[in-house]
Amino acid sequence: MTALAPAVESFFTEYLIAQRGASPHTIASYRDTLRLLFAYVREQSGIRPSDLDFADLDATTVSGFLAMLGQERHNTGRTRSQRLAAIHSLFRHAALRHPEHAAVIARVLAIQPRKASQKTVAYLTQDEADALLASPDRATWTGRRDHLLMLIMITSGPRVSEITALTWADVVLARPGARVLWHGKGRKERISPLQAPAVAALRLWQRENTAPPGAFVFTARGTARKMSTDAVAERIKIHAAAAAAAACPSIAAKNVTPHVLRHTFAMRLQAAGVGSPAIALLLGHESPASTRPYLHADLELKQRALDRTAPPHTRRGRYAAPDKLLAFLESL
């Protein structure tokens, strides 16, 4: 048996699960990265994954794999960096156990992540958000579900995985103190207050759909199964198209995704003057630095800054006291 197979097994069982206590999301992400890598190597060299050794995963091969992610799978720079981080984590784990492959491992660890481009945050204006929320037909069960789902996403800013995992046990509707417990990435939990419209809609939804505390709030029609993240994205896209056709053509120019609704919540906080630490806390970000894209996207903030600048034709520059020597020369 080659050294790679037991290294991969111990990486997941001993390191990620036993030592780090990694979340299921992290384990799944690392697993998918290695599956893609091994499939790429087999396609290029014909070597089965169980027969691979560290020499078959040298820096040239890994670099080729990363290039393939961008060229064939059209992955973003951020996704490419995430895949590289997973590979680096495996090789750092293997470095202590297989010093005989130190040279190969060191060259792979020397591969640098590509700097991701910073794109402008996409979000909905107030009119666009109102049009989107008005789009579902609330005379139907599906329309009421979709309206409530989008309302909570716009007014609380959860990730799509958090909204699909929401159960009735996570929701407290008593006033005052109505709140929701979100189960975020990396097993991190946070509590967010619920706004009045969301509380009223949730109460109606709970009366219509009586279920035990452990049941999911948003389910596929006619089942107790939670909605998939793809289903949520598809429903939002359908309602965005309907809103664009009926009342708000500007939505048609935007790719409205669940994350755009999360950005919309953050931009509302930004426009209301809420500081970065509070925005990061409500979004479940580890650092306030993660909220910087919202600052860059806030045109009103930039306009207010420009409005405070000097008017045109005003002479710029700092005051400088007259130089005595130059004054003497000018007097001659």
C-alpha positions in Angstrom: 0.0 0.0 0.0 1.2 3.5 -0.8 1.8 6.1 1.8 -1.0 8.4 0.5 -4.0 6.3 1.3 -3.3 5.8 5.1 -2.4 9.5 5.3 -5.7 10.5 3.8 -7.6 8.2 6.2 -5.7 9.5 9.3 -6.2 13.1 8.1 -10.0 12.7 8.2 -10.4 10.4 11.2 -7.6 11.4 13.5 -7.0 15.0 12.6 -10.2 16.6 11.3 -12.7 14.6 13.3 -10.9 13.6 16.5 -8.5 16.5 17.0 -10.1 19.5 15.4 -13.7 18.4 15.8 -14.4 19.9 12.3 -18.0 20.5 11.3 -19.7 18.3 8.7 -19.5 21.2 6.3 -15.7 21.4 6.6 -15.3 17.6 6.3 -17.6 17.6 3.2 -15.6 20.4 1.6 -12.3 18.7 2.1 -13.7 15.4 0.9 -15.0 16.9 -2.3 -11.7 18.6 -2.9 -9.7 15.4 -2.7 -12.3 13.6 -4.8 -11.9 16.2 -7.5 -8.1 16.0 -7.3 -7.9 12.2 -7.5 -10.3 12.2 -10.4 -8.2 14.8 -12.2 -5.0 12.7 -11.6 -6.7 9.6 -12.9 -7.9 11.4 -16.0 -4.4 12.7 -16.7 -2.3 9.7 -15.8 -4.6 6.7 -15.5 -3.5 5.9 -11.9 -6.3 4.8 -9.7 -6.8 6.8 -6.5 -6.0 3.8 -4.3 -2.6 3.4 -6.1 -1.6 7.1 -5.8 1.5 8.1 -3.9 2.8 11.5 -2.9 5.1 11.5 -5.9 2.0 11.5 -8.1 0.7 14.6 -6.4 3.7 16.9 -6.9 3.6 20.7 -7.3 3.2 20.5 -11.1 0.1 18.2 -10.8 -1.5 20.2 -8.1 -0.9 23.4 -10.1 -2.5 21.8 -13.1 -5.5 20.8 -11.0 -6.0 24.3 -9.8 -5.7 25.6 -13.3 -8.4 23.1 -14.4 -10.7 24.4 -11.7 -10.7 27.8 -13.3 -10.6 26.9 -17.0 -13.0 23.9 -17.1 -15.2 24.2 -14.0 -15.1 28.0 -14.1 -14.5 28.2 -10.3 -13.8 31.6 -8.8 -10.5 32.6 -7.3 -12.0 32.2 -3.9 -13.1 28.6 -4.6 -9.7 27.8 -6.0 -8.1 29.1 -2.8 -10.4 27.0 -0.7 -9.5 23.9 -2.6 -5.8 24.7 -2.2 -6.2 25.3 1.5 -7.7 21.8 1.8 -4.8 20.3 -0.1 -2.3 22.2 2.1 -4.0 21.0 5.2 -3.6 17.3 4.1 0.1 17.8 3.2 0.9 19.6 6.5 -0.7 16.6 8.3 1.4 14.2 6.2 4.6 16.1 6.6 5.1 14.9 10.2 4.3 11.3 9.4 6.1 10.8 6.1 9.4 12.7 6.2 10.6 10.6 3.3 8.3 12.7 1.1 9.4 16.0 2.6 10.7 17.5 -0.7 7.5 16.8 -2.6 5.4 18.0 0.3 7.4 21.2 0.7 7.0 22.1 -3.0 3.2 21.6 -2.8 3.0 23.7 0.4 4.9 26.5 -1.4 2.1 27.0 -3.9 0.5 30.3 -3.1 -3.2 31.1 -3.3 -4.3 33.4 -6.1 -5.5 36.8 -4.9 -9.2 36.9 -5.4 -10.8 39.9 -7.2 -13.0 42.1 -5.1 -16.3 42.5 -6.7 -19.0 45.1 -5.8 -21.6 43.7 -3.5 -25.0 43.0 -5.2 -28.1 43.9 -3.2 -31.7 45.0 -3.7 -32.9 48.5 -3.3 -36.0 49.1 -1.1 -38.3 49.2 -4.2 -36.8 46.0 -5.5 -37.1 44.2 -2.2 -40.7 45.3 -1.9 -41.5 44.0 -5.4 -39.8 40.7 -4.7 -41.8 40.2 -1.5 -45.1 41.1 -3.3 -44.4 38.6 -6.0 -45.5 35.3 -4.3 -49.2 34.5 -4.5 -50.2 34.3 -0.8 -53.5 32.7 -1.6 -51.5 29.5 -2.1 -49.5 27.5 0.5 -46.3 27.7 -1.6 -46.7 31.4 -2.0 -47.1 32.0 1.7 -44.0 29.8 2.4 -41.9 31.6 -0.2 -43.0 35.1 1.0 -42.1 34.2 4.6 -38.8 32.7 3.6 -37.7 35.8 1.7 -39.0 38.1 4.3 -36.8 36.5 7.0 -33.8 36.5 4.7 -34.2 40.2 3.9 -34.9 41.2 7.6 -32.5 38.9 9.4 -29.7 38.0 6.8 -29.2 34.3 7.4 -27.2 32.1 5.0 -29.3 29.9 2.8 -28.0 26.8 4.7 -29.1 28.4 8.0 -32.7 29.2 6.7 -33.2 25.6 5.4 -31.9 24.1 8.7 -34.2 26.3 10.8 -36.6 24.3 13.1 -39.5 25.5 15.3 -37.3 24.8 18.3 -35.0 27.6 17.1 -37.8 30.2 17.0 -39.2 32.2 19.9 -42.2 34.3 19.0 -43.1 35.7 22.4 -43.0 39.5 22.6 -40.9 41.2 23.8 -37.8 39.1 23.0 -38.9 37.4 19.7 -35.7 35.8 18.3 -34.3 33.1 16.2 -31.2 30.8 16.8 -29.1 30.4 13.7 -26.8 27.4 13.3 -23.9 28.8 11.3 -20.8 27.6 9.7 -18.2 25.8 11.8 -20.8 24.9 14.4 -21.1 28.5 15.4 -24.5 29.6 16.7 -25.9 33.1 17.0 -29.2 34.6 18.2 -30.9 37.3 16.1 -33.9 39.4 17.1 -36.9 39.1 14.8 -38.6 42.2 13.4 -42.4 42.7 13.8 -43.4 41.7 10.3 -41.5 38.5 10.5 -42.9 37.6 13.9 -46.5 38.2 12.6 -45.9 36.1 9.5 -44.2 33.3 11.5 -47.2 33.1 13.9 -49.6 32.7 11.0 -47.3 30.1 9.4 -47.0 28.1 12.7 -50.8 28.1 13.1 -51.2 26.8 9.6 -48.5 24.2 9.8 -48.7 22.6 13.3 -45.6 20.5 13.9 -43.3 19.3 16.8 -40.4 21.6 17.9 -37.9 19.6 15.9 -39.7 20.0 12.6 -38.3 22.2 9.9 -40.0 25.6 9.4 -39.6 25.5 5.6 -40.4 22.2 4.0 -40.9 20.8 0.5 -44.6 20.9 -0.3 -46.5 17.9 1.1 -43.5 16.5 3.1 -41.8 17.0 6.4 -38.4 17.2 4.5 -36.6 20.5 4.7 -36.1 22.5 1.5 -32.8 22.1 -0.3 -30.6 25.1 -0.8 -31.0 24.7 -4.5 -34.8 24.7 -4.2 -34.6 28.0 -2.2 -32.4 29.6 -4.9 -34.8 28.4 -7.6 -37.8 29.8 -5.9 -36.1 33.2 -5.4 -35.1 33.3 -9.0 -38.7 32.6 -10.1 -40.1 35.3 -7.9 -37.5 37.8 -9.1 -38.4 37.2 -12.7 -42.1 37.7 -11.8 -41.3 40.9 -10.0 -39.3 42.2 -12.9 -42.1 41.5 -15.3 -44.8 43.0 -13.2 -43.6 45.9 -11.2 -39.8 46.4 -11.0 -37.9 46.0 -14.3 -34.6 46.9 -12.6 -34.5 43.5 -10.9 -34.1 41.9 -14.3 -30.5 43.2 -14.5 -29.6 41.5 -11.2 -28.9 37.8 -10.5 -31.0 37.5 -7.4 -29.7 34.7 -5.2 -30.1 33.9 -1.5 -26.8 35.6 -0.8 -28.1 38.8 -2.5 -30.9 38.9 0.1 -28.3 38.5 2.8 -26.4 41.4 1.3 -29.6 43.4 1.2 -30.0 43.0 4.9 -26.4 44.1 5.5 -26.8 47.1 3.3 -29.9 48.2 5.2 -27.9 48.1 8.4 -25.1 50.0 6.8 -27.5 52.7 5.5 -29.0 53.0 9.0 -25.6 53.9 10.4 -25.0 50.6 12.2 -21.3 50.0 12.8 -19.2 47.2 11.4 -18.9 45.2 14.6 -22.7 45.0 15.0 -23.2 44.1 11.3 -20.6 41.3 11.7 -22.3 40.1 14.8 -25.7 39.9 13.1 -24.3 38.2 10.0 -22.3 35.7 12.0 -18.9 36.9 10.6 -15.8 36.3 12.7 -14.3 39.7 12.0 -15.7 43.1 11.4 -13.3 43.3 8.4 -15.7 41.0 6.6 -18.2 43.9 6.4 -15.8 46.1 4.3 -17.5 45.2 1.0 -20.7 46.8 2.3 -18.8 50.1 2.9 -17.5 50.1 -0.7 -21.0 49.4 -2.0 -22.7 52.2 -0.1 -23.1 55.0 -2.6 -25.1 57.2 -0.2 -22.2 57.0 2.3 -19.8 58.0 -0.5 -22.1 60.8 -1.6 -22.3 62.2 1.9 -18.5 62.2 2.1 -18.3 64.1 -1.2 -20.9 66.6 -0.1 -18.7 67.5 2.8 -15.7 68.4 0.6 -14.9 71.9 -0.5 -16.9 73.4 -3.4 -15.4 73.8 -6.9 -12.7 76.4 -7.6 -11.6 76.4 -3.9 -7.9 76.7 -3.5 -6.5 73.5 -2.0 -3.4 72.9 0.1 -2.2 73.3 3.6 -1.4 76.7 5.1 2.3 77.4 5.2 3.9 80.3 7.1 5.8 82.7 4.8 9.5 82.0 4.6 11.6 84.9 5.8 14.4 84.3 3.4 12.1 84.2 0.4 10.3 87.3 1.6 13.6 89.1 1.8 14.5 88.0 -1.8 11.1 89.1 -3.1 11.6 92.5 -1.6 14.8 93.2 -3.5 
